[in-house]
């Protein structure tokens, strides 16, 4: 999140909120990365919309 432009404090705030949601998101003790990314984006939008836009546009490079 910080590489997307969020401050350390904002990233910690988002992380704390997401940690509180994890148990409710888990199915058989597992949270899919897609779900986790969506929740991070959802919370980050409320904390820092500009960083959220950058985070949303990031795509991991595909290995050739």
Backbone as JSON, one array per atom type, in Angstrom:
{
  "sequence": "XXXXXXXXXXXXXXXXXXXXXXXXXXXXXXXXXXXXXXXXXXXXXXXXXXXXXXXXXXXXXXXX",
  "N": [[0.82, -1.18, 0.0], [1.98, 1.21, 0.72], [3.71, 1.65, -1.39], [1.92, 2.37, -3.25], [1.28, 4.88, -2.56], [0.1, 5.38, -0.12], [0.38, 6.5, 3.25], [2.51, 5.32, 5.93], [1.04, 5.2, 8.28], [-1.58, 5.19, 7.26], [-1.55, 2.76, 5.88], [-1.18, 1.01, 8.01], [-3.57, 1.42, 9.37], [-5.46, 0.44, 7.52], [-4.6, -2.21, 7.42], [-5.11, -3.06, 10.06], [-7.9, -2.92, 10.09], [-8.54, -4.83, 8.12], [-7.46, -7.14, 9.26], [-9.29, -7.53, 11.3], [-11.46, -8.38, 9.85], [-10.82, -10.79, 8.72], [-11.47, -13.37, 9.84], [-14.2, -13.59, 9.32], [-14.16, -13.65, 6.58], [-12.94, -15.98, 5.87], [-13.05, -19.26, 4.5], [-13.25, -22.44, 5.48], [-10.95, -21.86, 6.91], [-9.4, -20.47, 5.1], [-8.5, -17.68, 3.14], [-9.02, -16.32, 0.07], [-6.69, -14.85, -2.19], [-7.71, -13.04, -4.02], [-10.07, -12.17, -2.81], [-8.99, -10.96, -0.55], [-7.47, -8.88, -1.68], [-9.54, -7.38, -2.82], [-10.91, -6.51, -0.5], [-8.89, -5.02, 0.78], [-8.62, -2.98, -1.1], [-11.18, -1.86, -0.98], [-11.28, -0.83, 1.68], [-9.01, 0.83, 1.62], [-9.83, 2.74, -0.22], [-11.49, 4.35, 1.31], [-9.73, 5.47, 3.04], [-7.53, 6.56, 1.62], [-8.12, 7.65, -1.31], [-6.59, 8.22, -3.65], [-4.25, 6.66, -3.44], [-5.55, 4.23, -3.45], [-6.52, 4.09, -6.08], [-4.12, 3.87, -7.49], [-3.19, 1.46, -6.4], [-5.21, -0.25, -7.29], [-4.81, -0.24, -10.04], [-2.44, -1.57, -10.32], [-0.77, -4.32, -11.7], [0.55, -7.45, -11.4], [3.56, -8.34, -12.97], [3.62, -10.69, -15.64], [5.32, -13.72, -15.72], [7.52, -14.73, -18.25]],
  "CA": [[0.0, 0.0, 0.0], [2.83, 2.38, 0.76], [4.24, 1.88, -2.74], [0.83, 2.97, -4.01], [1.14, 6.26, -2.13], [-0.46, 5.49, 1.22], [1.39, 6.69, 4.3], [2.66, 4.16, 6.8], [-0.09, 5.24, 9.2], [-2.76, 4.74, 6.52], [-1.39, 1.32, 5.62], [-1.42, 0.31, 9.28], [-5.01, 1.52, 9.65], [-6.12, -0.52, 6.62], [-4.2, -3.55, 7.86], [-5.85, -3.36, 11.29], [-9.31, -3.17, 9.73], [-8.6, -6.09, 7.38], [-7.23, -8.23, 10.22], [-10.54, -7.74, 12.0], [-12.43, -8.99, 8.94], [-10.32, -12.06, 8.16], [-12.21, -14.55, 10.31], [-15.47, -13.62, 8.62], [-13.92, -13.88, 5.16], [-12.33, -17.3, 5.66], [-13.84, -20.47, 4.24], [-12.39, -23.55, 5.91], [-9.69, -21.3, 7.37], [-8.63, -19.95, 3.97], [-8.97, -16.47, 2.48], [-8.43, -16.25, -1.26], [-5.98, -13.6, -2.41], [-8.6, -12.13, -4.74], [-10.95, -11.58, -1.8], [-8.16, -10.1, 0.3], [-7.15, -7.69, -2.47], [-10.78, -6.6, -2.93], [-11.17, -5.88, 0.8], [-7.87, -3.99, 0.97], [-8.98, -1.89, -1.99], [-12.4, -1.26, -0.44], [-10.93, -0.04, 2.86], [-8.06, 1.86, 1.21], [-10.58, 3.82, -0.88], [-12.03, 5.24, 2.33], [-8.61, 6.09, 3.75], [-6.72, 7.35, 0.68], [-8.61, 7.29, -2.65], [-5.53, 8.3, -4.67], [-3.45, 5.44, -3.3], [-6.42, 3.12, -3.85], [-6.53, 4.05, -7.54], [-2.82, 3.32, -7.91], [-3.19, 0.05, -5.98], [-6.15, -0.96, -8.16], [-4.26, -0.34, -11.38], [-1.24, -2.4, -10.32], [-0.89, -5.71, -12.15], [1.83, -8.17, -11.27], [4.07, -8.77, -14.28], [3.52, -12.11, -15.95], [6.61, -14.31, -16.06], [7.53, -15.28, -19.61]],
  "C": [[0.86, 1.25, 0.0], [3.44, 2.68, -0.6], [3.18, 2.48, -3.65], [0.58, 4.41, -3.6], [0.5, 6.45, -0.77], [0.68, 5.72, 2.22], [1.47, 5.42, 5.14], [1.47, 4.08, 7.77], [-1.37, 4.76, 8.51], [-2.71, 3.25, 6.25], [-1.66, 0.51, 6.88], [-2.9, 0.33, 9.65], [-5.78, 0.51, 8.8], [-5.84, -1.94, 7.09], [-4.98, -3.96, 9.11], [-7.31, -3.68, 10.99], [-9.46, -4.52, 9.02], [-8.4, -7.27, 8.33], [-8.5, -8.54, 10.99], [-11.59, -8.44, 11.16], [-12.05, -10.41, 8.51], [-11.13, -13.28, 8.58], [-13.54, -14.69, 9.57], [-15.33, -13.9, 7.14], [-13.48, -15.31, 4.87], [-13.37, -18.38, 5.42], [-12.91, -21.63, 4.5], [-11.0, -23.05, 6.3], [-8.84, -20.66, 6.29], [-9.31, -18.7, 3.41], [-8.26, -16.39, 1.13], [-7.8, -14.87, -1.47], [-6.85, -12.58, -3.14], [-9.53, -11.42, -3.76], [-10.18, -10.59, -0.93], [-7.84, -8.8, -0.42], [-8.37, -6.79, -2.59], [-11.09, -5.85, -1.63], [-10.16, -4.77, 1.08], [-8.24, -2.77, 0.13], [-10.2, -1.13, -1.45], [-12.08, -0.35, 0.75], [-9.98, 1.09, 2.48], [-8.76, 3.02, 0.52], [-11.14, 4.81, 0.13], [-10.93, 6.01, 3.03], [-7.8, 7.02, 2.84], [-7.13, 6.96, -0.75], [-7.54, 7.32, -3.75], [-4.65, 7.05, -4.63], [-4.26, 4.22, -3.73], [-6.45, 2.99, -5.37], [-5.23, 3.47, -8.08], [-2.75, 1.84, -7.6], [-4.06, -0.78, -6.92], [-5.58, -1.19, -9.55], [-3.01, -1.22, -11.47], [-1.57, -3.82, -10.78], [0.49, -6.33, -12.06], [2.29, -8.6, -12.65], [3.97, -10.28, -14.44], [4.9, -12.62, -16.35], [6.54, -14.97, -17.44], [8.13, -16.66, -19.63]]
}
